Amino acid sequence: MIRFVPLILASLLLPLTAQEIAPWLARPAVAAETIHVAFVFDADTTKGYTVVWSDKMTVQSALQLIAKSDQGVPFEHQGSGETAFLTAINGVKNEGVFGANWTYRVNDKAGSVSYAICPLAAGDRVEWRFGKFDPSE
């Protein structure tokens, strides 16, 4: 009986076969809840980012995370809270009343409050577009 103990222990230490591992590999990974943010500079230039969503996230806090990332997109603003107004993204500045400006949409709906207080939910899609404002869009 003592002769078989080393054989049993050795068999327990052997690596598992591919067939034994397959069920574990087939299990889907638990994905973090995310949001997607896109910057549309013009018809030819769009940059997109996926950000891990967190409770109480706003459009502004998502921008702050992107700005701090390795491939960050800096932005500028004036004011804070409900009076915050974005003035530039990646060096592209608003042009004023008669020019092109940055506007945002969440899930294809135009922002109706300051970007700093606009709440986001997991799965939301934010789009920042630089262009002349068209109220019909």
N, CA, C and O atoms as a GROMACS GRO file, in nm:
protein
  548
    1MET      N    1   0.082  -0.119   0.000
    1MET     CA    2   0.000   0.000   0.000
    1MET      C    3   0.086   0.125   0.000
    1MET      O    4   0.052   0.222  -0.068
    2ILE      N    5   0.195   0.127   0.072
    2ILE     CA    6   0.284   0.242   0.078
    2ILE      C    7   0.343   0.272  -0.058
    2ILE      O    8   0.371   0.388  -0.087
    3ARG      N    9   0.362   0.173  -0.143
    3ARG     CA   10   0.418   0.195  -0.277
    3ARG      C   11   0.325   0.280  -0.364
    3ARG      O   12   0.372   0.349  -0.453
    4PHE      N   13   0.197   0.275  -0.340
    4PHE     CA   14   0.102   0.346  -0.424
    4PHE      C   15   0.084   0.493  -0.385
    4PHE      O   16   0.037   0.573  -0.466
    5VAL      N   17   0.119   0.530  -0.263
    5VAL     CA   18   0.102   0.667  -0.217
    5VAL      C   19   0.178   0.766  -0.304
    5VAL      O   20   0.120   0.866  -0.345
    6PRO      N   21   0.307   0.744  -0.336
    6PRO     CA   22   0.377   0.839  -0.422
    6PRO      C   23   0.313   0.848  -0.561
    6PRO      O   24   0.310   0.956  -0.620
    7LEU      N   25   0.263   0.738  -0.613
    7LEU     CA   26   0.198   0.738  -0.744
    7LEU      C   27   0.070   0.821  -0.741
    7LEU      O   28   0.043   0.897  -0.834
    8ILE      N   29  -0.008   0.806  -0.636
    8ILE     CA   30  -0.132   0.883  -0.622
    8ILE      C   31  -0.099   1.032  -0.608
    8ILE      O   32  -0.163   1.114  -0.673
    9LEU      N   33  -0.002   1.067  -0.525
    9LEU     CA   34   0.037   1.208  -0.508
    9LEU      C   35   0.089   1.267  -0.639
    9LEU      O   36   0.056   1.380  -0.672
   10ALA      N   37   0.168   1.191  -0.712
   10ALA     CA   38   0.222   1.239  -0.839
   10ALA      C   39   0.110   1.265  -0.938
   10ALA      O   40   0.116   1.362  -1.013
   11SER      N   41   0.008   1.182  -0.940
   11SER     CA   42  -0.102   1.202  -1.035
   11SER      C   43  -0.183   1.326  -1.001
   11SER      O   44  -0.240   1.389  -1.090
   12LEU      N   45  -0.188   1.363  -0.873
   12LEU     CA   46  -0.260   1.484  -0.832
   12LEU      C   47  -0.185   1.611  -0.872
   12LEU      O   48  -0.247   1.716  -0.890
   13LEU      N   49  -0.055   1.603  -0.887
   13LEU     CA   50   0.025   1.720  -0.921
   13LEU      C   51   0.041   1.741  -1.070
   13LEU      O   52   0.092   1.845  -1.112
   14LEU      N   53  -0.002   1.644  -1.152
   14LEU     CA   54   0.013   1.658  -1.296
   14LEU      C   55  -0.081   1.766  -1.349
   14LEU      O   56  -0.189   1.784  -1.294
   15PRO      N   57  -0.042   1.836  -1.453
   15PRO     CA   58  -0.130   1.939  -1.509
   15PRO      C   59  -0.257   1.878  -1.566
   15PRO      O   60  -0.258   1.761  -1.607
   16LEU      N   61  -0.362   1.956  -1.569
   16LEU     CA   62  -0.489   1.910  -1.625
   16LEU      C   63  -0.481   1.907  -1.776
   16LEU      O   64  -0.404   1.981  -1.837
   17THR      N   65  -0.562   1.821  -1.836
   17THR     CA   66  -0.566   1.813  -1.983
   17THR      C   67  -0.652   1.928  -2.036
   17THR      O   68  -0.724   1.993  -1.960
   18ALA      N   69  -0.644   1.953  -2.165
   18ALA     CA   70  -0.723   2.058  -2.228
   18ALA      C   71  -0.872   2.032  -2.210
   18ALA      O   72  -0.950   2.125  -2.190
   19GLN      N   73  -0.912   1.905  -2.216
   19GLN     CA   74  -1.054   1.870  -2.198
   19GLN      C   75  -1.101   1.901  -2.056
   19GLN      O   76  -1.216   1.939  -2.034
   20GLU      N   77  -1.012   1.884  -1.960
   20GLU     CA   78  -1.049   1.913  -1.821
   20GLU      C   79  -1.055   2.063  -1.794
   20GLU      O   80  -1.130   2.107  -1.707
   21ILE      N   81  -0.977   2.141  -1.867
   21ILE     CA   82  -0.972   2.286  -1.848
   21ILE      C   83  -1.082   2.357  -1.927
   21ILE      O   84  -1.129   2.463  -1.885
   22ALA      N   85  -1.122   2.301  -2.041
   22ALA     CA   86  -1.216   2.366  -2.133
   22ALA      C   87  -1.342   2.423  -2.067
   22ALA      O   88  -1.379   2.536  -2.097
   23PRO      N   89  -1.409   2.350  -1.978
   23PRO     CA   90  -1.530   2.408  -1.918
   23PRO      C   91  -1.503   2.536  -1.841
   23PRO      O   92  -1.588   2.625  -1.837
   24TRP      N   93  -1.385   2.548  -1.779
   24TRP     CA   94  -1.351   2.669  -1.705
   24TRP      C   95  -1.319   2.784  -1.798
   24TRP      O   96  -1.353   2.899  -1.769
   25LEU      N   97  -1.254   2.755  -1.911
   25LEU     CA   98  -1.221   2.859  -2.006
   25LEU      C   99  -1.344   2.911  -2.079
   25LEU      O  100  -1.348   3.026  -2.121
   26ALA      N  101  -1.445   2.827  -2.095
   26ALA     CA  102  -1.565   2.864  -2.169
   26ALA      C  103  -1.656   2.958  -2.091
   26ALA      O  104  -1.744   3.021  -2.150
   27ARG      N  105  -1.636   2.969  -1.962
   27ARG     CA  106  -1.719   3.058  -1.882
   27ARG      C  107  -1.690   3.203  -1.919
   27ARG      O  108  -1.574   3.242  -1.926
   28PRO      N  109  -1.794   3.283  -1.942
   28PRO     CA  110  -1.770   3.423  -1.978
   28PRO      C  111  -1.711   3.500  -1.861
   28PRO      O  112  -1.746   3.477  -1.746
   29ALA      N  113  -1.622   3.590  -1.894
   29ALA     CA  114  -1.564   3.676  -1.791
   29ALA      C  115  -1.670   3.776  -1.746
   29ALA      O  116  -1.756   3.815  -1.824
   30VAL      N  117  -1.662   3.816  -1.622
   30VAL     CA  118  -1.754   3.917  -1.572
   30VAL      C  119  -1.703   4.053  -1.620
   30VAL      O  120  -1.595   4.097  -1.581
   31ALA      N  121  -1.782   4.117  -1.705
   31ALA     CA  122  -1.740   4.245  -1.762
   31ALA      C  123  -1.778   4.359  -1.668
   31ALA      O  124  -1.884   4.357  -1.606
   32ALA      N  125  -1.690   4.455  -1.659
   32ALA     CA  126  -1.720   4.574  -1.580
   32ALA      C  127  -1.826   4.655  -1.654
   32ALA      O  128  -1.830   4.654  -1.777
   33GLU      N  129  -1.910   4.724  -1.581
   33GLU     CA  130  -2.008   4.810  -1.645
   33GLU      C  131  -1.933   4.932  -1.700
   33GLU      O  132  -1.850   4.991  -1.632
   34THR      N  133  -1.965   4.967  -1.823
   34THR     CA  134  -1.891   5.074  -1.890
   34THR      C  135  -1.986   5.173  -1.956
   34THR      O  136  -2.106   5.150  -1.967
   35ILE      N  137  -1.926   5.283  -1.998
   35ILE     CA  138  -1.992   5.379  -2.087
   35ILE      C  139  -1.897   5.402  -2.203
   35ILE      O  140  -1.778   5.373  -2.193
   36HIS      N  141  -1.949   5.455  -2.313
   36HIS     CA  142  -1.865   5.485  -2.429
   36HIS      C  143  -1.875   5.635  -2.457
   36HIS      O  144  -1.984   5.692  -2.457
   37VAL      N  145  -1.760   5.697  -2.480
   37VAL     CA  146  -1.756   5.841  -2.511
   37VAL      C  147  -1.687   5.858  -2.646
   37VAL      O  148  -1.578   5.806  -2.668
   38ALA      N  149  -1.752   5.932  -2.735
   38ALA     CA  150  -1.695   5.959  -2.867
   38ALA      C  151  -1.681   6.110  -2.885
   38ALA      O  152  -1.768   6.187  -2.844
   39PHE      N  153  -1.571   6.150  -2.948
   39PHE     CA  154  -1.547   6.290  -2.982
   39PHE      C  155  -1.547   6.299  -3.134
   39PHE      O  156  -1.463   6.237  -3.201
   40VAL      N  157  -1.640   6.376  -3.190
   40VAL     CA  158  -1.649   6.392  -3.335
   40VAL      C  159  -1.596   6.532  -3.368
   40VAL      O  160  -1.664   6.632  -3.348
   41PHE      N  161  -1.472   6.535  -3.418
   41PHE     CA  162  -1.408   6.662  -3.450
   41PHE      C  163  -1.455   6.715  -3.584
   41PHE      O  164  -1.477   6.835  -3.600
   42ASP      N  165  -1.470   6.625  -3.681
   42ASP     CA  166  -1.522   6.660  -3.813
   42ASP      C  167  -1.565   6.530  -3.880
   42ASP      O  168  -1.562   6.424  -3.818
   43ALA      N  169  -1.604   6.537  -4.008
   43ALA     CA  170  -1.653   6.417  -4.077
   43ALA      C  171  -1.549   6.306  -4.084
   43ALA      O  172  -1.586   6.188  -4.096
   44ASP      N  173  -1.422   6.340  -4.076
   44ASP     CA  174  -1.316   6.241  -4.090
   44ASP      C  175  -1.246   6.202  -3.960
   44ASP      O  176  -1.168   6.107  -3.958
   45THR      N  177  -1.272   6.274  -3.852
   45THR     CA  178  -1.196   6.251  -3.729
   45THR      C  179  -1.288   6.228  -3.609
   45THR      O  180  -1.354   6.320  -3.561
   46THR      N  181  -1.290   6.104  -3.563
   46THR     CA  182  -1.365   6.068  -3.444
   46THR      C  183  -1.273   5.986  -3.354
   46THR      O  184  -1.202   5.897  -3.401
   47LYS      N  185  -1.276   6.015  -3.225
   47LYS     CA  186  -1.201   5.937  -3.127
   47LYS      C  187  -1.301   5.878  -3.028
   47LYS      O  188  -1.390   5.948  -2.980
   48GLY      N  189  -1.286   5.750  -2.999
   48GLY     CA  190  -1.378   5.685  -2.907
   48GLY      C  191  -1.305   5.623  -2.789
   48GLY      O  192  -1.192   5.576  -2.803
   49TYR      N  193  -1.369   5.624  -2.674
   49TYR     CA  194  -1.311   5.570  -2.551
   49TYR      C  195  -1.418   5.495  -2.472
   49TYR      O  196  -1.535   5.533  -2.471
   50THR      N  197  -1.376   5.389  -2.408
   50THR     CA  198  -1.463   5.316  -2.317
   50THR      C  199  -1.412   5.342  -2.176
   50THR      O  200  -1.293   5.329  -2.148
   51VAL      N  201  -1.503   5.378  -2.088
   51VAL     CA  202  -1.470   5.414  -1.952
   51VAL      C  203  -1.549   5.324  -1.857
   51VAL      O  204  -1.666   5.297  -1.881
   52VAL      N  205  -1.484   5.278  -1.751
   52VAL     CA  206  -1.555   5.199  -1.650
   52VAL      C  207  -1.649   5.291  -1.575
   52VAL      O  208  -1.608   5.393  -1.519
   53TRP      N  209  -1.776   5.255  -1.575
   53TRP     CA  210  -1.879   5.336  -1.511
   53TRP      C  211  -1.872   5.322  -1.359
   53TRP      O  212  -1.836   5.216  -1.307
   54SER      N  213  -1.905   5.430  -1.289
   54SER     CA  214  -1.916   5.425  -1.143
   54SER      C  215  -2.041   5.502  -1.101
   54SER      O  216  -2.090   5.588  -1.174
   55ASP      N  217  -2.090   5.470  -0.984
   55ASP     CA  218  -2.209   5.534  -0.930
   55ASP      C  219  -2.187   5.686  -0.922
   55ASP      O  220  -2.078   5.731  -0.886
   56LYS      N  221  -2.286   5.762  -0.955
   56LYS     CA  222  -2.284   5.909  -0.953
   56LYS      C  223  -2.194   5.970  -1.060
   56LYS      O  224  -2.155   6.086  -1.049
   57MET      N  225  -2.160   5.892  -1.164
   57MET     CA  226  -2.077   5.944  -1.274
   57MET      C  227  -2.159   6.044  -1.356
   57MET      O  228  -2.278   6.025  -1.380
   58THR      N  229  -2.091   6.151  -1.398
   58THR     CA  230  -2.152   6.251  -1.486
   58THR      C  231  -2.072   6.256  -1.616
   58THR      O  232  -1.966   6.194  -1.628
   59VAL      N  233  -2.123   6.331  -1.712
   59VAL     CA  234  -2.049   6.349  -1.837
   59VAL      C  235  -1.914   6.412  -1.807
   59VAL      O  236  -1.813   6.373  -1.866
   60GLN      N  237  -1.910   6.508  -1.716
   60GLN     CA  238  -1.784   6.572  -1.681
   60GLN      C  239  -1.686   6.475  -1.616
   60GLN      O  240  -1.568   6.474  -1.651
   61SER      N  241  -1.732   6.393  -1.522
   61SER     CA  242  -1.638   6.301  -1.457
   61SER      C  243  -1.586   6.196  -1.555
   61SER      O  244  -1.473   6.150  -1.540
   62ALA      N  245  -1.667   6.159  -1.654
   62ALA     CA  246  -1.617   6.068  -1.759
   62ALA      C  247  -1.507   6.137  -1.839
   62ALA      O  248  -1.405   6.075  -1.870
   63LEU      N  249  -1.526   6.265  -1.873
   63LEU     CA  250  -1.422   6.341  -1.945
   63LEU      C  251  -1.295   6.350  -1.862
   63LEU      O  252  -1.184   6.340  -1.915
   64GLN      N  253  -1.310   6.370  -1.733
   64GLN     CA  254  -1.193   6.380  -1.646
   64GLN      C  255  -1.113   6.249  -1.646
   64GLN      O  256  -0.990   6.252  -1.647
   65LEU      N  257  -1.182   6.136  -1.646
   65LEU     CA  258  -1.112   6.006  -1.652
   65LEU      C  259  -1.038   5.990  -1.784
   65LEU      O  260  -0.925   5.941  -1.787
   66ILE      N  261  -1.101   6.031  -1.892
   66ILE     CA  262  -1.036   6.020  -2.024
   66ILE      C  263  -0.916   6.113  -2.031
   66ILE      O  264  -0.811   6.075  -2.084
   67ALA      N  265  -0.929   6.234  -1.978
   67ALA     CA  266  -0.818   6.331  -1.980
   67ALA      C  267  -0.696   6.278  -1.904
   67ALA      O  268  -0.582   6.308  -1.940
   68LYS      N  269  -0.720   6.200  -1.799
   68LYS     CA  270  -0.611   6.146  -1.718
   68LYS      C  271  -0.553   6.016  -1.774
   68LYS      O  272  -0.451   5.968  -1.724
   69SER      N  273  -0.616   5.959  -1.876
   69SER     CA  274  -0.570   5.831  -1.931
   69SER      C  275  -0.443   5.849  -2.013
   69SER      O  276  -0.402   5.962  -2.043
   70ASP      N  277  -0.381   5.737  -2.050
   70ASP     CA  278  -0.257   5.740  -2.129
   70ASP      C  279  -0.275   5.812  -2.263
   70ASP      O  280  -0.183   5.880  -2.309
   71GLN      N  281  -0.391   5.797  -2.324
   71GLN     CA  282  -0.417   5.861  -2.454
   71GLN      C  283  -0.516   5.975  -2.434
   71GLN      O  284  -0.606   5.996  -2.515
   72GLY      N  285  -0.498   6.047  -2.327
   72GLY     CA  286  -0.592   6.148  -2.281
   72GLY      C  287  -0.633   6.251  -2.384
   72GLY      O  288  -0.560   6.284  -2.477
   73VAL      N  289  -0.753   6.299  -2.364
   73VAL     CA  290  -0.807   6.408  -2.444
   73VAL      C  291  -0.835   6.522  -2.347
   73VAL      O  292  -0.934   6.519  -2.273
   74PRO      N  293  -0.748   6.624  -2.347
   74PRO     CA  294  -0.769   6.734  -2.253
   74PRO      C  295  -0.891   6.819  -2.290
   74PRO      O  296  -0.929   6.828  -2.407
   75PHE      N  297  -0.950   6.878  -2.191
   75PHE     CA  298  -1.062   6.968  -2.216
   75PHE      C  299  -1.052   7.089  -2.125
   75PHE      O  300  -0.986   7.086  -2.021
   76GLU      N  301  -1.120   7.195  -2.166
   76GLU     CA  302  -1.122   7.319  -2.087
   76GLU      C  303  -1.267   7.356  -2.061
   76GLU      O  304  -1.356   7.325  -2.141
   77HIS      N  305  -1.290   7.424  -1.950
   77HIS     CA  306  -1.426   7.467  -1.918
   77HIS      C  307  -1.423   7.592  -1.831
   77HIS      O  308  -1.320   7.632  -1.778
   78GLN      N  309  -1.540   7.652  -1.820
   78GLN     CA  310  -1.559   7.766  -1.731
   78GLN      C  311  -1.673   7.731  -1.636
   78GLN      O  312  -1.762   7.655  -1.672
   79GLY      N  313  -1.669   7.784  -1.515
   79GLY     CA  314  -1.776   7.761  -1.419
   79GLY      C  315  -1.768   7.623  -1.357
   79GLY      O  316  -1.675   7.547  -1.382
   80SER      N  317  -1.870   7.591  -1.274
   80SER     CA  318  -1.875   7.461  -1.210
   80SER      C  319  -2.021   7.423  -1.184
   80SER      O  320  -2.111   7.507  -1.191
   81GLY      N  321  -2.041   7.296  -1.156
   81GLY     CA  322  -2.176   7.249  -1.127
   81GLY      C  323  -2.271   7.278  -1.242
   81GLY      O  324  -2.238   7.257  -1.358
   82GLU      N  325  -2.389   7.327  -1.207
   82GLU     CA  326  -2.491   7.350  -1.310
   82GLU      C  327  -2.458   7.467  -1.403
   82GLU      O  328  -2.527   7.487  -1.503
   83THR      N  329  -2.355   7.546  -1.371
   83THR     CA  330  -2.314   7.655  -1.461
   83THR      C  331  -2.187   7.622  -1.540
   83THR      O  332  -2.135   7.707  -1.612
   84ALA      N  333  -2.136   7.500  -1.526
   84ALA     CA  334  -2.014   7.461  -1.599
   84ALA      C  335  -2.042   7.460  -1.749
   84ALA      O  336  -2.148   7.414  -1.794
   85PHE      N  337  -1.947   7.511  -1.824
   85PHE     CA  338  -1.960   7.521  -1.970
   85PHE      C  339  -1.829   7.478  -2.033
   85PHE      O  340  -1.724   7.536  -2.005
   86LEU      N  341  -1.834   7.377  -2.117
   86LEU     CA  342  -1.714   7.327  -2.182
   86LEU      C  343  -1.673   7.425  -2.293
   86LEU      O  344  -1.757   7.465  -2.374
   87THR      N  345  -1.545   7.463  -2.297
   87THR     CA  346  -1.499   7.562  -2.394
   87THR      C  347  -1.405   7.506  -2.500
   87THR      O  348  -1.389   7.566  -2.606
   88ALA      N  349  -1.342   7.390  -2.473
   88ALA     CA  350  -1.250   7.331  -2.572
   88ALA      C  351  -1.226   7.184  -2.540
   88ALA      O  352  -1.228   7.143  -2.424
   89ILE      N  353  -1.204   7.105  -2.645
   89ILE     CA  354  -1.164   6.966  -2.632
   89ILE      C  355  -1.043   6.944  -2.721
   89ILE      O  356  -1.046   6.975  -2.840
   90ASN      N  357  -0.936   6.891  -2.662
   90ASN     CA  358  -0.812   6.860  -2.736
   90ASN      C  359  -0.761   6.981  -2.815
   90ASN      O  360  -0.710   6.966  -2.926
   91GLY      N  361  -0.774   7.100  -2.756
   91GLY     CA  362  -0.725   7.222  -2.820
   91GLY      C  363  -0.820   7.283  -2.921
   91GLY      O  364  -0.793   7.392  -2.971
   92VAL      N  365  -0.932   7.217  -2.951
   92VAL     CA  366  -1.031   7.271  -3.045
   92VAL      C  367  -1.132   7.351  -2.964
   92VAL      O  368  -1.209   7.296  -2.885
   93LYS      N  369  -1.129   7.486  -2.985
   93LYS     CA  370  -1.208   7.577  -2.901
   93LYS      C  371  -1.341   7.614  -2.966
   93LYS      O  372  -1.353   7.622  -3.088
   94ASN      N  373  -1.440   7.637  -2.879
   94ASN     CA  374  -1.568   7.688  -2.926
   94ASN      C  375  -1.545   7.819  -3.000
   94ASN      O  376  -1.455   7.896  -2.966
   95GLU      N  377  -1.627   7.844  -3.103
   95GLU     CA  378  -1.612   7.964  -3.186
   95GLU      C  379  -1.715   8.072  -3.157
   95GLU      O  380  -1.711   8.179  -3.218
   96GLY      N  381  -1.806   8.047  -3.066
   96GLY     CA  382  -1.904   8.149  -3.031
   96GLY      C  383  -2.037   8.131  -3.102
   96GLY      O  384  -2.061   8.030  -3.168
   97VAL      N  385  -2.122   8.232  -3.088
   97VAL     CA  386  -2.261   8.226  -3.134
   97VAL      C  387  -2.275   8.186  -3.281
   97VAL      O  388  -2.362   8.106  -3.314
   98PHE      N  389  -2.194   8.240  -3.369
   98PHE     CA  390  -2.211   8.215  -3.511
   98PHE      C  391  -2.117   8.108  -3.567
   98PHE      O  392  -2.117   8.082  -3.687
   99GLY      N  393  -2.037   8.049  -3.481
   99GLY     CA  394  -1.940   7.949  -3.528
   99GLY      C  395  -1.972   7.810  -3.478
   99GLY      O  396  -2.081   7.783  -3.426
  100ALA      N  397  -1.876   7.723  -3.494
  100ALA     CA  398  -1.889   7.584  -3.447
  100ALA      C  399  -1.856   7.577  -3.298
  100ALA      O  400  -1.770   7.649  -3.249
  101ASN      N  401  -1.926   7.491  -3.229
  101ASN     CA  402  -1.909   7.474  -3.085
  101ASN      C  403  -1.926   7.328  -3.047
  101ASN      O  404  -1.979   7.248  -3.125
  102TRP      N  405  -1.880   7.292  -2.928
  102TRP     CA  406  -1.895   7.157  -2.877
  102TRP      C  407  -2.032   7.141  -2.813
  102TRP      O  408  -2.071   7.221  -2.728
  103THR      N  409  -2.105   7.038  -2.853
  103THR     CA  410  -2.231   7.003  -2.790
  103THR      C  411  -2.227   6.853  -2.760
  103THR      O  412  -2.155   6.778  -2.827
  104TYR      N  413  -2.303   6.810  -2.662
  104TYR     CA  414  -2.302   6.668  -2.628
  104TYR      C  415  -2.441   6.607  -2.637
  104TYR      O  416  -2.543   6.675  -2.626
  105ARG      N  417  -2.441   6.476  -2.657
  105ARG     CA  418  -2.562   6.395  -2.660
  105ARG      C  419  -2.537   6.271  -2.574
  105ARG      O  420  -2.426   6.218  -2.572
  106VAL      N  421  -2.639   6.226  -2.506
  106VAL     CA  422  -2.632   6.101  -2.431
  106VAL      C  423  -2.739   6.009  -2.488
  106VAL      O  424  -2.858   6.040  -2.485
  107ASN      N  425  -2.695   5.896  -2.541
  107ASN     CA  426  -2.786   5.800  -2.604
  107ASN      C  427  -2.871   5.869  -2.712
  107ASN      O  428  -2.992   5.849  -2.721
  108ASP      N  429  -2.806   5.950  -2.794
  108ASP     CA  430  -2.867   6.022  -2.907
  108ASP      C  431  -2.965   6.131  -2.866
  108ASP      O  432  -3.040   6.179  -2.951
  109LYS      N  433  -2.967   6.170  -2.741
  109LYS     CA  434  -3.054   6.277  -2.695
  109LYS      C  435  -2.968   6.396  -2.654
  109LYS      O  436  -2.875   6.381  -2.574
  110ALA      N  437  -2.997   6.514  -2.710
  110ALA     CA  438  -2.919   6.634  -2.681
  110ALA      C  439  -2.921   6.666  -2.532
  110ALA      O  440  -3.024   6.654  -2.466
  111GLY      N  441  -2.804   6.706  -2.480
  111GLY     CA  442  -2.793   6.744  -2.340
  111GLY      C  443  -2.882   6.863  -2.309
  111GLY      O  444  -2.884   6.960  -2.386
  112SER      N  445  -2.954   6.857  -2.198
  112SER     CA  446  -3.043   6.967  -2.162
  112SER      C  447  -2.998   7.038  -2.035
  112SER      O  448  -3.061   7.135  -1.992
  113VAL      N  449  -2.889   6.990  -1.975
  113VAL     CA  450  -2.832   7.052  -1.856
  113VAL      C  451  -2.681   7.059  -1.875
  113VAL      O  452  -2.627   7.002  -1.970
  114SER      N  453  -2.615   7.129  -1.786
  114SER     CA  454  -2.470   7.136  -1.791
  114SER      C  455  -2.410   6.995  -1.791
  114SER      O  456  -2.458   6.907  -1.720
  115TYR      N  457  -2.307   6.977  -1.870
  115TYR     CA  458  -2.240   6.847  -1.876
  115TYR      C  459  -2.186   6.803  -1.740
  115TYR      O  460  -2.166   6.684  -1.717
  116ALA      N  461  -2.162   6.898  -1.651
  116ALA     CA  462  -2.105   6.867  -1.520
  116ALA      C  463  -2.205   6.799  -1.427
  116ALA      O  464  -2.165   6.732  -1.332
  117ILE      N  465  -2.334   6.816  -1.454
  117ILE     CA  466  -2.434   6.755  -1.366
  117ILE      C  467  -2.520   6.652  -1.439
  117ILE      O  468  -2.614   6.599  -1.380
  118CYS      N  469  -2.491   6.624  -1.564
  118CYS     CA  470  -2.569   6.527  -1.640
  118CYS      C  471  -2.528   6.385  -1.596
  118CYS      O  472  -2.415   6.343  -1.623
  119PRO      N  473  -2.618   6.313  -1.530
  119PRO     CA  474  -2.582   6.180  -1.478
  119PRO      C  475  -2.571   6.076  -1.590
  119PRO      O  476  -2.638   6.086  -1.693
  120LEU      N  477  -2.485   5.978  -1.568
  120LEU     CA  478  -2.469   5.868  -1.663
  120LEU      C  479  -2.502   5.736  -1.594
  120LEU      O  480  -2.481   5.720  -1.474
  121ALA      N  481  -2.554   5.645  -1.672
  121ALA     CA  482  -2.582   5.509  -1.624
  121ALA      C  483  -2.494   5.412  -1.702
  121ALA      O  484  -2.449   5.444  -1.812
  122ALA      N  485  -2.471   5.296  -1.646
  122ALA     CA  486  -2.392   5.194  -1.716
  122ALA      C  487  -2.454   5.168  -1.853
  122ALA      O  488  -2.576   5.156  -1.866
  123GLY      N  489  -2.369   5.159  -1.954
  123GLY     CA  490  -2.415   5.133  -2.090
  123GLY      C  491  -2.445   5.257  -2.172
  123GLY      O  492  -2.470   5.247  -2.292
  124ASP      N  493  -2.443   5.375  -2.109
  124ASP     CA  494  -2.472   5.499  -2.184
  124ASP      C  495  -2.366   5.525  -2.290
  124ASP      O  496  -2.251   5.482  -2.278
  125ARG      N  497  -2.408   5.596  -2.395
  125ARG     CA  498  -2.318   5.640  -2.502
  125ARG      C  499  -2.321   5.793  -2.507
  125ARG      O  500  -2.426   5.854  -2.528
  126VAL      N  501  -2.205   5.853  -2.487
  126VAL     CA  502  -2.192   5.999  -2.490
  126VAL      C  503  -2.121   6.038  -2.619
  126VAL      O  504  -2.019   5.978  -2.655
  127GLU      N  505  -2.175   6.136  -2.687
  127GLU     CA  506  -2.109   6.185  -2.808
  127GLU      C  507  -2.091   6.336  -2.796
  127GLU      O  508  -2.186   6.411  -2.774
  128TRP      N  509  -1.966   6.379  -2.812
  128TRP     CA  510  -1.934   6.522  -2.820
  128TRP      C  511  -1.910   6.552  -2.967
  128TRP      O  512  -1.829   6.487  -3.033
  129ARG      N  513  -1.981   6.653  -3.019
  129ARG     CA  514  -1.970   6.686  -3.161
  129ARG      C  515  -1.934   6.834  -3.175
  129ARG      O  516  -1.993   6.921  -3.110
  130PHE      N  517  -1.835   6.860  -3.262
  130PHE     CA  518  -1.795   6.998  -3.289
  130PHE      C  519  -1.860   7.042  -3.419
  130PHE      O  520  -1.836   6.983  -3.525
  131GLY      N  521  -1.944   7.145  -3.411
  131GLY     CA  522  -2.012   7.195  -3.530
  131GLY      C  523  -2.109   7.305  -3.494
  131GLY      O  524  -2.122   7.342  -3.377
  132LYS      N  525  -2.176   7.357  -3.594
  132LYS     CA  526  -2.277   7.459  -3.570
  132LYS      C  527  -2.400   7.393  -3.510
  132LYS      O  528  -2.443   7.287  -3.555
  133PHE      N  529  -2.456   7.457  -3.410
  133PHE     CA  530  -2.571   7.402  -3.341
  133PHE      C  531  -2.692   7.398  -3.433
  133PHE      O  532  -2.725   7.497  -3.499
  134ASP      N  533  -2.758   7.284  -3.436
  134ASP     CA  534  -2.880   7.268  -3.514
  134ASP      C  535  -2.987   7.216  -3.419
  134ASP      O  536  -2.986   7.099  -3.382
  135PRO      N  537  -3.081   7.304  -3.380
  135PRO     CA  538  -3.182   7.264  -3.282
  135PRO      C  539  -3.272   7.150  -3.330
  135PRO      O  540  -3.336   7.084  -3.249
  136SER      N  541  -3.276   7.125  -3.460
  136SER     CA  542  -3.361   7.017  -3.511
  136SER      C  543  -3.299   6.879  -3.491
  136SER      O  544  -3.367   6.778  -3.508
  137GLU      N  545  -3.172   6.873  -3.456
  137GLU     CA  546  -3.106   6.742  -3.436
  137GLU      C  547  -3.131   6.687  -3.299
  137GLU      O  548  -3.083   6.579  -3.266
   0.00000   0.00000   0.00000
